[in-house]
Amino acid sequence: MVKQYKIVVVKWEDSSNWRGWRTIKQCKEYLKPATCYSIWILVKRTKNCIAVTHSLGDGDYGDIMAIPRKCVKSVEIVSTFRSEL
């Protein structure tokens, strides 16, 4: 069966950290969530998360990631493709 897949760019916030010691002033000024832009194949959208993958093969997904909706800032469909996988 041929299925259509969507390639998406997801803008999302992720945790960030610094290794080592920092002053209180540095933490207040610079420590914040990381803004990420990632390109993936969309697996599924639910009310709680967006599931995406980097790989398809023989009817299976590889390395699925579920991003909580509250971390997702935007999802843009950049392309689609059809596959029998």
N, C-alpha and C positions, 0 to 999 in steps of 0.2 A: 504494500500500500504506500502510495506517495503522500508525504506529509509536508506541509509548509512550515518553515521555521522563521523566526524573527531574530535579526541581529540588532542588539540594542546598546546604546551608551547610557550607562547609569551614573548619575552624579549622586554621591552618597557620603555620609560622614562616618568615619571610623575612629576608634580609639587611637590615641597617640601617647608617646612617652619619651622621656629623656633618660638616658643612662647616666649614672653618676649624680653627684651632688649639685644642687642649684640654689641660689639665694631665693628668699621669699619674693623679692622684687622680680626676679626673672620668671618665676612661676606665675605670678599675677599677670605679667605682660605677655608672655609667649606661650604658655601651656594651654592648648585648646584642641578640640577634635580636628583630625585631619580631613580635608575635603578631597575626595577621591573621584576620579573619572575612570570607569572600567568598561571595556567592550566585551559582551558576552552573547551567548545564544539564550534566548528567553525560554525557560522550561514551563513556568506557571506563575500566575499572579493570584494571591489570595488577599483577604482583608488584612492579614497579619504580616505577610512577607512577599518578597519577590524572589523566586527561585531561578537561578541562572546556572549555566555550565560553560565550560571552555571546549568541551569535546563531545562528539557523537561517534558511535561505532557499533555496528551489528545490532541495532535496536536498543542500545544502552547509552546512558549518559555517563560522562566521566567527571568527577570532581564537582559535584553540585554544591552551590553555595546558596544559603537562604539569608537574605538581607532583610532585617526588620523594616517594616514600612516607615516607622518613625525616623529611621536613619536615611531613607531615600528622599532626595531633594527633587530629582527629575528622572524620567525615563524617556529616551528618544529612540524611536525605531529608525535605524539608518539603512537597513536593507532587509530583504527576505530571500530565502532560497528554498527549493523543493528537493527532497531526498527520499529515497526508498528505505533508508536506514530505520 
